[in-house]
Amino acid sequence: MFVKRLAFFGFVIFVLTVLPALAQQPTGVTAEALGSANLRATVDVSADLVGEITSGTRYPVLGRSEFYPWLLLGDPTTNTPIGWVFADLVTVQGSVSSVPLSTFVIEPNALPTATLMPAATAGAPTATQQLVGVVIPQTPTVTPTPDLSNVVSGVLNGEVNIRLGPGVEYARIGVGNAGDQLEITAWHTQLPWLQVRYPDSPNGFAWIASDLLETTDDVFNLPAITQTTFNLPELTPTQPVLESSAILGGTPVPLSPEFEALGSQLWSIMLENDFDPQTSRFGALFVMDLQTGEALAFGSEYAFSGTSIQKISILNSLYGVLNTLPDTSTAIDIANTMICSENVATNRLLQRIGSGDTWLGVEEVTRFLREMGLERTFITAPYTIPGRTPEPPTRPIELPTTEADQTKANADLSNQITVDEMGQLLGSIYQCAYQDRGPLLERFGDRYTASECRQMLHVMSNNTVDALLKAGVPADTRVAHKHGWIDDTHGNAAVFFTPGGDYVIVMMLFQPTWLNFQESLPTIAEVSRQVYNYYNPDTPMEAIRDGFIPEAGSCNFAGSLLIDELTSATFAEDR
């Protein structure tokens, strides 16, 4: 077994130049390996490997390190130094404190030649002899890629953070997945971590918590590491992959240094809260300045389940087919869709869009998105109503394939969005409402008016969910937003109206199987707070608000003031 380990580490030829001067006085203290133990040239696990001892033979202890738990062993016959061993790998007889301190270094040399070998003396090993219980490395057979079957290796039992040092306080330098096999090179005597070979690390090694991988080999036969302070290289922080975006049909506006710095700050918040695209738990973000047109995004290459946020697209499509103000029943469905996220009301709006055919309404929403130039956002089925049998489709369903990564966030096959496209859609509504321009007015003729766009923003401004992005701004701030969540995905899309400027934020977070609200809500709110403070530095938010999410079952806007407002031409013109 140890021959294979030596093959992995690379052989160092140990020339036994046993000169009388090297022999040392016996101390009466001896050591025996606990199974097997590596011998090193000096007191460092990265020092040259000069041999290995096995149990059954006791070796004289010739010296000890003043600062580290290492012992210098000698040949049982000649007392010639043969290498340093980590003290935890041997049993010691006698008082180690009586052993003199030593800094002796074993000099590994090239293959022995006749002129380098001493004359054979009784008990002294020759080039063809072997110290008792000590294996002398032979010339290695070099292979470009080590065969992990011949070394101690472990198989990861899930998604695992790979770190630069033995602890969660050390930087993560990679992520391993279930089934990955890694070569284990050492174990730590005080911490439950294993060192592995990792070519992407600055020093070629990394660390994994020992309970996160399975191994059938005895890792305690590997070198042991005792130090708790590591002189590790400084890592360059991972920079966000910021994308410059634009309102649909427009030219991307170059990011100012200040806006780019904001993007880096938001990226750091995501990473600090363990939403990292290197892992299966990650997020995406879009921010647009509605005055300058600057827009940044990261994670826009990932498709997320559209959740109820897709209802913004449905609202847009509805106003594209309304020739007059909404009647009362339609206004109630609009409010209950956009505020209560009530799926029955949503499907009635889809039916209205499809001229009585819900499935045709779904197609019309996706057609509207394509006309807007949004290629990675779509819906292909009505919303599911708990306890009801879904209405069968009236025609074959085609599930779109887009340029987005549709698998990483386990995106709903029939309802998908990306953060940048939803942000661009919100920006287009704002342009239509308050700047008398943008694709809604330019691409659809007279199907949209500024007052209709203001109505869309007004109904979303009445959203009673005071959490997510809204918890990051003062309570009296106008925020036109749509929330959405399912078990593994939480998100929010919003237009903010603040004293220091108006802006859009769309943020999505994903964790396989189940995403905890106690982790997602503060992260989303903190991102929002930082953006608010960027625009309002003189009146910053010191901390996120607790916020609240009302019970959905009690949400119904029938008979409310909002319904009167949505059906009033005068009110729409005044907003």
Salt bridges, closest charged atoms under 4 A:
GLU32 OE1 - ARG58 NH1 2.89
GLU52 OE2 - ARG5 NH2 3.05
GLU183 OE2 - ARG197 NE 3.32
ASP276 OD2 - ARG172 NH2 1.78
ASP333 OD1 - ARG348 NH2 2.85
ASP357 OD2 - ARG395 NH2 3.70
GLU363 OE2 - ARG395 NE 3.39
GLU364 OE2 - ARG367 NH1 2.39
GLU371 OE1 - ARG447 NH1 3.94
GLU375 OE1 - ARG370 NE 3.84
ASP420 OD2 - ARG376 NH2 2.60
GLU421 OE2 - ARG376 NE 3.49
ASP466 OD2 - ARG545 NH1 2.81
GLU519 OE1 - ARG281 NH1 2.53
GLU526 OE2 - ARG529 NH2 2.84
GLU565 OE1 - HIS458 NE2 2.65
GLU573 OE1 - ARG454 NH2 3.70
